[in-house]
Amino acid sequence: MEKKFVITIGRQLGSGGKDIAERLGAKLGVPVYDKQIINEAAKESGLLPSLFEQADEKESKVRPMGWSTWGLNSAVYSGYINNDTLFGIQSQTIEKLAERGSCVIVGRCADYVLRDAEGVLRVFITAEESDRIERICGCKGCGAKEAAQSIAQTEKQRAAYYNYYTFKTWGAAESYDLCLNSSLLGVEGCVDVIIAALGRLG
């Protein structure tokens, strides 16, 4: 595809959203940005990556600063920086990555950050709870009870983060262009549907 595009992937924990993003990147020949966004944002802002990691898809809080270089004077007050400022910095990074060229971006409210951009396909991946628990057990080597607790905690944080910054509802169909169940379609099936939908973008 010659025309520039961005696919944003929202996902339930254990739904295979990351695998789907990576397969999309491989099939379409474009970069996939997930945790890399944190390193990019830290590099551009001069803040330590640990600050972004602590705030990653979590509710708004105020955190001690960790400067690695000078900068962002407006973000400083009494030696602290809040998650709203970190979200702003991360959003600027997402916008720059999208401007750089076609890509796939996982999470971090990218669908909202790029709400005014052209050529963006906003996707949400869900799956049956049993499949999500099984996938987490396989990845973490934990039991079903621990996996279920991890899913509940992570999704509570993701929903609070998304809802707070986007004024929309995390996981609700109206918040996205396309919602897919990976339990029904599988990873490859989801990839095929997303690519087909991408071809219909104006």
C-alpha positions, 0 to 999 in steps of 0.5 A: 500500500503506497498511501500512508496509514496507521493502525492503532491496536487497543486490546484486552490482556491476553487477547493476542493483541500484541501478536496481531500487531506484530503479524500486521507489521510483518505482513505490511512491512511497517514498524510496530510501536509498543514499549518503544514509545516509552524510550522514544518519549524519554529520549526526546524529553530528557526524562528517565524511561522509568518515569514513563514505565511507572505511568504506562497506561495507569491512572493519573498521579503525581510522581518525583521527577527523574531528569537526565537532561535539562528541559520541560521547564513548564512541567516542573513544579516543586520537583514533581511531574504528573502523569498528565504531563507524561501523557502529553509528552508521550502523545507528541511522540506518537504523533511524530511516529505517525508522521514519520510513516506507516506503522502499527501502534499498540495501546497508549490511547493512540486512537484518541491521540491521532483522532484528527489524523487521516489514514488511521484505522482504530482497532480493538481486540477482545477474546473469551476470558478462558482463552485470555487466562490460558494465554497469560498462563503460558506467557507468565508460567503462572496458574489460572487464579494468578492469571485471572487476577492479573487480567482484572488488575491490568484491565482496570488500570487500562480502562481508567487510563483510557477513559480519563484521557480520551473521554471515551469508554475503553473497549466500547465498540463506538470508541473504535472502527473495528472490534474483533474477537481473536477467540473466534477469528484467531490471530491470522484471521484478525490480521486478514480482517484488519488488512481488508478493512485497511483497504477501505480507508478513504 
